[in-house]
Amino acid sequence: MATPSKTHIVEELEQQFHAIHAKIVKAKDHYLQTHKKDYDKALRAAKAARKQVDSAKKKVSKAALAAKKSGTESARENLHKAKAAAALLNTTLHETKAFLSVSESKLKTAKPFEKKLAARARALAAFEREWARKEKASTKARKPAARKPAPPKSAA
Protein backbone atom coordinates (compact mmCIF):
# COMPACT_ATOMS: atom_id res chain seq x y z
CA MET A 1 0.00 0.00 0.00
CA ALA A 2 1.13 3.51 -0.66
CA THR A 3 1.95 5.57 2.36
CA PRO A 4 -0.18 8.65 2.77
CA SER A 5 1.43 11.99 1.99
CA LYS A 6 2.79 13.71 5.05
CA THR A 7 1.95 17.18 3.75
CA HIS A 8 -1.54 18.40 3.15
CA ILE A 9 -2.57 18.97 -0.46
CA VAL A 10 -3.05 22.69 0.16
CA GLU A 11 0.53 22.93 1.40
CA GLU A 12 1.78 21.08 -1.68
CA LEU A 13 -0.16 23.40 -3.95
CA GLU A 14 1.17 26.40 -2.08
CA GLN A 15 4.75 25.16 -2.51
CA GLN A 16 4.17 24.59 -6.22
CA PHE A 17 2.64 28.05 -6.54
CA HIS A 18 5.63 29.69 -4.84
CA ALA A 19 8.05 27.75 -7.06
CA ILE A 20 6.20 28.84 -10.21
CA HIS A 21 6.00 32.42 -8.99
CA ALA A 22 9.76 32.46 -8.32
CA LYS A 23 10.39 31.16 -11.85
CA ILE A 24 8.17 33.89 -13.31
CA VAL A 25 9.96 36.62 -11.37
CA LYS A 26 13.35 35.28 -12.43
CA ALA A 27 12.23 35.06 -16.05
CA LYS A 28 10.87 38.62 -15.85
CA ASP A 29 14.20 39.95 -14.63
CA HIS A 30 16.08 38.06 -17.33
CA TYR A 31 13.56 39.16 -19.98
CA LEU A 32 13.93 42.84 -19.18
CA GLN A 33 17.73 42.64 -18.91
CA THR A 34 17.98 40.91 -22.27
CA HIS A 35 15.90 43.57 -23.98
CA LYS A 36 17.90 46.32 -22.30
CA LYS A 37 21.17 44.76 -23.50
CA ASP A 38 19.80 44.43 -27.04
CA TYR A 39 18.71 48.05 -27.01
CA ASP A 40 22.08 49.27 -25.73
CA LYS A 41 23.89 47.17 -28.36
CA ALA A 42 21.70 48.58 -31.13
CA LEU A 43 22.22 52.12 -29.85
CA ARG A 44 26.01 51.69 -29.88
CA ALA A 45 25.86 50.22 -33.39
CA ALA A 46 23.72 53.12 -34.64
CA LYS A 47 26.13 55.68 -33.16
CA ALA A 48 29.11 53.92 -34.71
CA ALA A 49 27.36 53.74 -38.10
CA ARG A 50 26.52 57.44 -37.84
CA LYS A 51 30.19 58.28 -37.25
CA GLN A 52 31.25 56.15 -40.22
CA VAL A 53 28.67 57.82 -42.49
CA ASP A 54 29.84 61.25 -41.39
CA SER A 55 33.48 60.41 -42.10
CA ALA A 56 32.50 58.90 -45.47
CA LYS A 57 30.66 62.10 -46.39
CA LYS A 58 33.77 64.09 -45.57
CA LYS A 59 35.82 61.77 -47.78
CA VAL A 60 33.31 62.19 -50.63
CA SER A 61 33.50 65.97 -50.38
CA LYS A 62 37.33 65.86 -50.37
CA ALA A 63 37.36 63.48 -53.34
CA ALA A 64 34.87 65.68 -55.21
CA LEU A 65 37.03 68.72 -54.58
CA ALA A 66 40.15 66.85 -55.76
CA ALA A 67 38.34 65.57 -58.87
CA LYS A 68 37.13 69.07 -59.68
CA LYS A 69 40.59 70.57 -59.30
CA SER A 70 42.57 67.95 -61.18
CA GLY A 71 40.00 66.49 -63.55
CA THR A 72 42.03 63.31 -63.89
CA GLU A 73 40.59 59.86 -64.38
CA SER A 74 42.07 58.57 -61.09
CA ALA A 75 40.46 61.43 -59.18
CA ARG A 76 37.09 60.56 -60.75
CA GLU A 77 37.64 56.90 -59.82
CA ASN A 78 38.38 57.90 -56.21
CA LEU A 79 35.23 60.01 -56.16
CA HIS A 80 33.19 57.11 -57.52
CA LYS A 81 34.65 54.75 -54.88
CA ALA A 82 34.03 57.24 -52.08
CA LYS A 83 30.40 57.71 -53.17
CA ALA A 84 29.86 53.93 -53.30
CA ALA A 85 31.36 53.51 -49.82
CA ALA A 86 29.19 56.34 -48.47
CA ALA A 87 26.08 54.79 -50.01
CA LEU A 88 26.93 51.39 -48.49
CA LEU A 89 27.52 52.93 -45.07
CA ASN A 90 24.27 54.88 -45.38
CA THR A 91 22.40 51.62 -46.03
CA THR A 92 24.09 50.10 -42.99
CA LEU A 93 23.02 53.10 -40.93
CA HIS A 94 19.39 52.65 -42.00
CA GLU A 95 19.51 48.96 -41.08
CA THR A 96 20.97 49.69 -37.65
CA LYS A 97 18.31 52.36 -37.08
CA ALA A 98 15.62 49.83 -37.97
CA PHE A 99 17.14 47.32 -35.53
CA LEU A 100 17.30 50.08 -32.91
CA SER A 101 13.61 50.91 -33.33
CA VAL A 102 12.64 47.24 -33.05
CA SER A 103 14.71 46.73 -29.91
CA GLU A 104 13.33 49.97 -28.46
CA SER A 105 9.76 48.80 -29.02
CA LYS A 106 10.55 45.43 -27.44
CA LEU A 107 12.03 47.20 -24.43
CA LYS A 108 8.93 49.41 -24.15
CA THR A 109 6.66 46.36 -24.18
CA ALA A 110 8.85 44.61 -21.59
CA LYS A 111 8.52 47.43 -19.06
CA PRO A 112 4.70 47.22 -18.63
CA PHE A 113 5.08 43.45 -18.34
CA GLU A 114 7.51 44.04 -15.48
CA LYS A 115 5.07 46.46 -13.83
CA LYS A 116 2.25 43.94 -14.15
CA LEU A 117 4.33 41.20 -12.54
CA ALA A 118 5.43 43.54 -9.76
CA ALA A 119 1.77 44.39 -9.08
CA ARG A 120 0.93 40.69 -8.98
CA ALA A 121 3.77 40.10 -6.52
CA ARG A 122 2.45 42.88 -4.27
CA ALA A 123 -1.08 41.45 -4.45
CA LEU A 124 0.28 38.00 -3.60
CA ALA A 125 2.18 39.38 -0.61
CA ALA A 126 -0.95 41.16 0.63
CA PHE A 127 -2.99 37.98 0.18
CA GLU A 128 -0.41 35.95 2.13
CA ARG A 129 -0.42 38.49 4.97
CA GLU A 130 -4.23 38.35 5.10
CA TRP A 131 -4.16 34.56 4.93
CA ALA A 132 -1.65 34.36 7.81
CA ARG A 133 -3.82 36.74 9.87
CA LYS A 134 -6.91 34.62 9.25
CA GLU A 135 -5.03 31.42 10.09
CA LYS A 136 -3.84 32.95 13.34
CA ALA A 137 -7.37 34.03 14.21
CA SER A 138 -8.78 30.59 13.42
CA THR A 139 -6.18 28.81 15.57
CA LYS A 140 -7.01 31.14 18.45
CA ALA A 141 -10.71 30.36 18.02
CA ARG A 142 -10.04 26.62 18.01
CA LYS A 143 -8.09 26.61 21.27
CA PRO A 144 -10.33 25.76 24.18
CA ALA A 145 -10.60 28.48 26.76
CA ALA A 146 -8.80 27.77 29.99
CA ARG A 147 -11.29 26.32 32.41
CA LYS A 148 -11.80 27.88 35.74
CA PRO A 149 -11.72 25.45 38.59
CA ALA A 150 -15.18 24.52 39.77
CA PRO A 151 -16.09 25.84 43.23
CA PRO A 152 -15.90 23.16 45.89
CA LYS A 153 -19.19 21.65 46.86
CA SER A 154 -20.13 22.37 50.41
CA ALA A 155 -21.34 19.58 52.64
CA ALA A 156 -24.42 21.07 54.00
C-alpha positions in Angstrom: 0.0 0.0 0.0 1.1 3.5 -0.7 1.9 5.6 2.4 -0.2 8.6 2.8 1.4 12.0 2.0 2.8 13.7 5.1 2.0 17.2 3.8 -1.5 18.4 3.2 -2.6 19.0 -0.5 -3.0 22.7 0.2 0.5 22.9 1.4 1.8 21.1 -1.7 -0.2 23.4 -3.9 1.2 26.4 -2.1 4.8 25.2 -2.5 4.2 24.6 -6.2 2.6 28.1 -6.5 5.6 29.7 -4.8 8.0 27.8 -7.1 6.2 28.8 -10.2 6.0 32.4 -9.0 9.8 32.5 -8.3 10.4 31.2 -11.8 8.2 33.9 -13.3 10.0 36.6 -11.4 13.4 35.3 -12.4 12.2 35.1 -16.1 10.9 38.6 -15.9 14.2 40.0 -14.6 16.1 38.1 -17.3 13.6 39.2 -20.0 13.9 42.8 -19.2 17.7 42.6 -18.9 18.0 40.9 -22.3 15.9 43.6 -24.0 17.9 46.3 -22.3 21.2 44.8 -23.5 19.8 44.4 -27.0 18.7 48.0 -27.0 22.1 49.3 -25.7 23.9 47.2 -28.4 21.7 48.6 -31.1 22.2 52.1 -29.9 26.0 51.7 -29.9 25.9 50.2 -33.4 23.7 53.1 -34.6 26.1 55.7 -33.2 29.1 53.9 -34.7 27.4 53.7 -38.1 26.5 57.4 -37.8 30.2 58.3 -37.2 31.2 56.1 -40.2 28.7 57.8 -42.5 29.8 61.3 -41.4 33.5 60.4 -42.1 32.5 58.9 -45.5 30.7 62.1 -46.4 33.8 64.1 -45.6 35.8 61.8 -47.8 33.3 62.2 -50.6 33.5 66.0 -50.4 37.3 65.9 -50.4 37.4 63.5 -53.3 34.9 65.7 -55.2 37.0 68.7 -54.6 40.1 66.9 -55.8 38.3 65.6 -58.9 37.1 69.1 -59.7 40.6 70.6 -59.3 42.6 68.0 -61.2 40.0 66.5 -63.5 42.0 63.3 -63.9 40.6 59.9 -64.4 42.1 58.6 -61.1 40.5 61.4 -59.2 37.1 60.6 -60.8 37.6 56.9 -59.8 38.4 57.9 -56.2 35.2 60.0 -56.2 33.2 57.1 -57.5 34.6 54.7 -54.9 34.0 57.2 -52.1 30.4 57.7 -53.2 29.9 53.9 -53.3 31.4 53.5 -49.8 29.2 56.3 -48.5 26.1 54.8 -50.0 26.9 51.4 -48.5 27.5 52.9 -45.1 24.3 54.9 -45.4 22.4 51.6 -46.0 24.1 50.1 -43.0 23.0 53.1 -40.9 19.4 52.7 -42.0 19.5 49.0 -41.1 21.0 49.7 -37.6 18.3 52.4 -37.1 15.6 49.8 -38.0 17.1 47.3 -35.5 17.3 50.1 -32.9 13.6 50.9 -33.3 12.6 47.2 -33.1 14.7 46.7 -29.9 13.3 50.0 -28.5 9.8 48.8 -29.0 10.6 45.4 -27.4 12.0 47.2 -24.4 8.9 49.4 -24.2 6.7 46.4 -24.2 8.8 44.6 -21.6 8.5 47.4 -19.1 4.7 47.2 -18.6 5.1 43.4 -18.3 7.5 44.0 -15.5 5.1 46.5 -13.8 2.3 43.9 -14.2 4.3 41.2 -12.5 5.4 43.5 -9.8 1.8 44.4 -9.1 0.9 40.7 -9.0 3.8 40.1 -6.5 2.5 42.9 -4.3 -1.1 41.5 -4.4 0.3 38.0 -3.6 2.2 39.4 -0.6 -1.0 41.2 0.6 -3.0 38.0 0.2 -0.4 36.0 2.1 -0.4 38.5 5.0 -4.2 38.4 5.1 -4.2 34.6 4.9 -1.7 34.4 7.8 -3.8 36.7 9.9 -6.9 34.6 9.3 -5.0 31.4 10.1 -3.8 33.0 13.3 -7.4 34.0 14.2 -8.8 30.6 13.4 -6.2 28.8 15.6 -7.0 31.1 18.5 -10.7 30.4 18.0 -10.0 26.6 18.0 -8.1 26.6 21.3 -10.3 25.8 24.2 -10.6 28.5 26.8 -8.8 27.8 30.0 -11.3 26.3 32.4 -11.8 27.9 35.7 -11.7 25.5 38.6 -15.2 24.5 39.8 -16.1 25.8 43.2 -15.9 23.2 45.9 -19.2 21.6 46.9 -20.1 22.4 50.4 -21.3 19.6 52.6 -24.4 21.1 54.0 
